[in-house]
Amino acid sequence: MAQRKLGRGVAIVGAGMSPFGTFARMATRDLFVEAFLDMRGSVDKGLDPDDIEALYVGNYSSDLFEGQGHTAPLMADWVGLTPRPATRIEDACASSGVALREGIIAVASGLYDVVLVGGIEKMSNLPTGEVTDALATAGDALYEIPAGFTFPGFYAAMATAYMHRYGAQSEHLIQVTQKNHENGALNPKAQFGQRIADIMEGKKERAAAKGRPVPEWESEMAFFHDDRANPMIAAPLRLFDCSPISDGAAVLLLVSEEIAGQFTDEPIRVIGSGQASGRALHDRDTLTSIPAAQRAGQMAYEMADVTPDDIKLAEVHDCFTIAELIAIEDLGFFAPGDGYKATEDGMTARTAPRPVNTSGGLKSKGHPVGASGAGQTVEVFKQMRGLAGERQVAHDVDVALTHNVGGTGQTCAVHIYERGQA
């Protein structure tokens, strides 16, 4: 099948997000307003909200998490965009990655010139068990959930298969956690803005303050293998292999390329977009890759006319540590079974030629599921424009990629970006 091209150029001229975390006194709409204002402040030449013609909002399940449906027009109302059309996109954890694609299509088609894309989720209203149940609805409720699967269990099965097939060890999963916490510690919007060493020290201080025995971990690896500090969730995945329950919002401003100069002299062009669907995990031919991600990546590369070697930075969907290893192989950065070796060798570190998850990833930055895809693009926007502060990579990022997965891989959206000039 021939890969289609965009009908006209699309550029991102603004990007912002709320902090990711848990916010008891804030509703989704509050977080969306915060992200919108942050985005508006990033538009170099200013933004008149009256110029926005439509809104696409990625949201997985405000219905279950907050008891609130019909969220898109609520978000439009709270940032003053009514009566413009507002559409909610639901594709599990890929909701705002797919919303971005829908916004791109809307601008590229010529229907609109200026479109707002958002991602939102407020997960912390529910206790952990009920959050687990809500997320489980992204699996196959007829075949998988009655068998006892939850998302830690799904990805534990993938991790077990991967480790058996390629010889990876739990320590290789831990290296993903360590890297992403190192990056997240430099991100002021991250939910866990701490290195693992800082987390260990905090636990020691709290134990001492409560008069309890102070842990004496010899190393970070000893900490990770401590069943009390890092309990097993679904073998081989431990607590620190899992992304957290999160609240947050992210917002992007898309415009047609020919008018990008009205907003900035440094637009970020969207040059590739791919989306694919796949089978539920129980019916998949493989547990060590995500076919939908491979197909979406192929579509995006072909549209952008680039190869994996051209990518200078990537934000990938690390809902669990194993997911990052699988992602960097599915995207062609490394051969199947080499992702864990590359991570061990530092080839995905912030100082490497092609760093992965400089934001801290979902693991450290947080994973408000409907907002994660748009949040990835916020990081790309900042890195490509040299606005990432302490975590700014040293090399020139002229081409970057985002990879956003829904469920266990039933949906994947991949986008490729290029730094442009107005």
N, C-alpha and C positions, 0 to 999 in steps of 0.2 A: 504494500500500500504506500503510495507516494505521500510524503510528509508535506502538509500544507504550510504556507507562510502566513504571517499576519497581514491583514489587508492594508494597514498603515502602521507606522511606528507608534509605540507606546512608551512613555517615560514615567518614572516615579520621581516626583519633585518635592515630596514631603513624607516624613515617617516619624512616628512617635509611639510611645507606649507608657502605660502606667507601670509602677513597680509591680513585680510578680511576688506573691506571698499569700498570706491569709489575713483577711481584713474583716473582722466581725461587724464593724459598724458601716460598711460600705456595700451597696448593691451593685449589680452589674452596670447599671446606668451611670453610677458615680465613677466607676473605673473607666468606662468608655469616654466620659467627658474629660477625664484626666489625660487619657491617651490622645484624644482629639486636640486638646490644647497643646500638648507636647508636639504633636505633628504640626499644628499651625505655626508654632514657634520655629520649626525647622525649615519653613518655606522662605528662602532668602529674600525674595522681593515682595513677600506678603501674600495673604490669601483673603479674598472676599468670599465668605461662605455662600453668598448668593450665586457664585460661579459653579458650585457643585450641582450636578444634574441628577445624580442617582447614588444610591448607597447599597452596597452588598456586604452583609454581615455574616461571618462564619460563627456558628454557635452549635455545640453538640447537643446539650440538653438542659437548657434553662428550665424546661418543663419539670424534669426530675430533681435537679439541684436546687431550684428556687421556687418551684410551683408557679412559674411564669412562662407562658407561651407567647407567641406573637411579638417577639422581641425586637425585630428590625425596626418597625415604626416607632417603638418606644425610644430606641437609640436615636433615630432621626429627630424625634421631638426634643430630646434632651440636649441636642447640639444645634437646634434651631433650623433643621433642614426640611421640616414638613412644609408643603405637601409633596415634596419630591418622592419618587418611587423608592421604596426600601424593601430589600429582599433578604430573607434569612437563608443561608446555605448550611445544610447539615450533611456531613460526611465523616462523622466520628471525629477523631483527632486531626483529620485532614480538612476540617471544615473551612478554616480561613485560608488554607492553601488553595482550595477549590474556589473559594470566594474571590481570591486574587485572580485566578484564571478567568472566572466569569467577568470580573471587572475589565481584565485585559481584552477579552472578546468584545465586550460592549464598546470600548473605545476604538479598538481596531476595526470594528464593523462600520464605524462612522455614526452610530446611533447617538453617542455622547462624546463630548470633548473632555469633560472633567468628571471624574468618578471617585467617590470615597469607598475604600475597602476597609473593613474592620474585622476584628476577631475578638470574641468575648467569652468568658466563662467565670462563674462564681461557684466553686465546688465545696468550699469549707462550711457551708450552712449545715451539711449533713455529717453525722458521725462516720468514721472510717468504713465500717461495715456496709453502710448504705451507699457510700460513694463507690465501693467495690461493686455492689449490686447494680448501680446505675451504669457504670462503665461496662459491665458485663453485657449490657444490651447491645453493644457494638459487635459482640460475637454472634454465633448462630444459636438463637434461643431455642430452636427446635431440637438440635442435635448435640451442641457442645455444652451449653450451660446445664442442662439436666444431668450430664455426666460429671458435673462438679468442677468444670473449668472456670477460672477467673483469669484476668489478664496476667497477673504474675505467673499463673500456671501455664498459660499459652506460651509466654516467652521463656519460661523455664524449660518447656519441651523443646523449643527451638535451640536454646543454649545447650541442652543435653545432646541433641543431635549434632550440633556444630562441634562440640568438644569431642564427641566420639569419632566423628568423621575426620577432623583435621588435627586432633591432638592438642587443642588449646586447653589451658588449665584455668582454674578460678582466679589465679593471679593475673591472668591477662584481662579478665573482666575488671578486676580492681584497678588496673592501669588506666582504663577508660574513666573510671570514677576520679582517680587522682588528677588526671589531666583536666577534666572538665571543672573540677572544683578549683584548680589553680586558675583557670580562666574566669570562672564565676566570681572569684574573690576580687577581681578587678572590674566587675560590672556593678555599678551602683543600683541598678534595677533588679538584680538577681535576688531570688528568694533565699538561697544559701550562698551568700557572698563571703564564704570562708574556705580556706584551704583545709585539708584533712588534718594537718598538724594543729590548726587553730581549734577545730572541733574537738580533737583529743584533749587539748589543754583546757578547754571550757568544761569538758566532762570531769576532768580532774579537780578543777576549782569548785565545781558544784558539789562533788562528793565530799571534799574537805569541808565546805561550808555547812554541810548537813551532818558532819561527824561520821561519815561512812568511810570504809576503807578506800584509799585512793588507788585507782588502777595504776599498775606499773607496766605499761606496754613498752616493749623493747624497740618497736618499730611500727610504722604504719601498717605493715602486713600483719603484725601481731594484733593490732587493733581490729583490722578487718576480719580476722579469724576468731575474734572474741564473741562467743554466742550471746553474751549479755549486751555488749555494746553494738553489735551488728548481727542481730538474729537472722536465722534462716527464714525466708518468706515462702519460697517454693524452690526447693533444691534444683540447681545449684545457685539460685539467686538469693542474695541476702538483702537486708534493708538498704544498704548503700549501693546496690545495683539498680534500685528502683527510683523513678522520678517521683516527686512529692505530689500531694494534694495541693492545688494552687488556685488562686484567684488572679485575674488580670485581664487586660485589654491591650490591643495594639491596633494602630490605624495607619493607613497608607493613602497618599493622594496620587492618583493616576491621571495623566493628561495625554492628549495626542502630541506626538513628537513635534509637530510643526508649531505648537504654541508653548512648548516647554520653556522657551526663553522669557516668557512673561512672568515666570515663577522663579527661575534660577538660571545661572550660567553653568551649573554642574548637574544636569539631570542624570539619572541612572536609567539607562535604556533596558527594556525587557526584550531580549533577543531570542529567547527560547521558552516554550511552555509545553509541558506534556502531562497528560493525566491518563491513568489506566485503572482498571478494576481487576480483581482476582477472586479466586474461590476462598471460601472459609477455610480455616486451617485444617480442619478434619478431612477435607476433600482435596487437599493440595498435594501435588506430586513431590514436593520437597519441603523440608523443614529448615534448610540451611540457606535459603535465599527467599526473596519476595519477588515473584515474577512481575507483579504490577509495577514495582519500583524499577525493575530492569526495563520494562516497556516504556514507562513514563520518561525515564532517563534517556532512552534511545530517541524518543520523539523530540525531547527538548534539545538534545545534541544536534539532531538533523535539522530542526528548524533554525537553530542558532549557527549552524555550519561550523561547529567546533567539536573537539574531542575531549575526553577526560583530562588529557595532558594540558589543555589550555586553561583549566580551572585553577585559579590562584587562591581560592578560599571557599569553604563549603560549610553550610549549616545543615546538619542532618538530624533525623528524627530518632533521638536516643531515649525513648521512653523507658527503656531498660538498657543496661550496658551492652548486652548482646546485640541489641538493635543497631548500635553504631557500627559494630564490627561487620554485621551483615550489610549495612547500608554502603559502607565504603567499598565493598566488593561488588554489590549490585550496580553501583554507579560507574564501575570500571576503573576506579582509582588503583585498585589492587586486584590480583587474581583471586579466585575462590580459594579460601583457606589461608590466604596471606595477610588478611586484615589484622589479625591479632599480632602477627610478627611485625608488621609495619608499625603498629601502635607501640609495641615493645621497643622498637628501634627509634622511637621519637618522630616518626614521619608524619604524624598528624598533630604534633605540638604547635603551639602558637608561633614558635620560631622556625618551623619547617617551611619549605617552599609552598606547600598546600595545606595550611592548618585547617582543622575540623573543629567546629563548635567553639569559636573564640568567645562567644557570648557566655559560655558555661554550659550550653546545651540545655535540653529539657531537664537533665539530671541536676544541674546546679542553679540555672536561671529560674527553673520552675516550669510546670506544665499545666497551665489552665487550658484544657484541651482545645477548646474552640479558638483560642487566641494564639496557639503555638506557631502555626504556619505564618501568620502575619508577623509575629515576633521575630521569626527567623529573618524575614526580609528587612525588618528594622535594623538588625545587626549588619546585614550586607550593605544597606544604605550608609550606615555610619562608617564601616570599614572602607568602603570604596571612596568615600569623601574625606577620609582622614579625620573622622570625628569620634573615634572610639576611645580616646583618652589613654589610660594606662595600658589597656589591652590592645591598642592599635598595633597591627602587624607592621614589621619594618619594610617589607617588600611592597612593590606596586601591585595593587589589586585592580586589574583592569577587567577581569572576567571572574564572576563568582556564581555560586549555585546554591539553591535551597531544595530540600527534599523533605516532604511532609507526608506522613503515613497515617491512614485511618484504620482502626481496628488492628487486626493481626496482619494487615497488608491487603485487605479487600479493596482499598483505595490508596492511590499514591499520586501526588502532584509534585512535579519537578519544574523549577524555573531557573533560567540562566539570565544573567544580567551583565551589562557592559557599561562602563563609564563613558558618558557621552559629552558633547559640547553643544550648547544651545546656539 
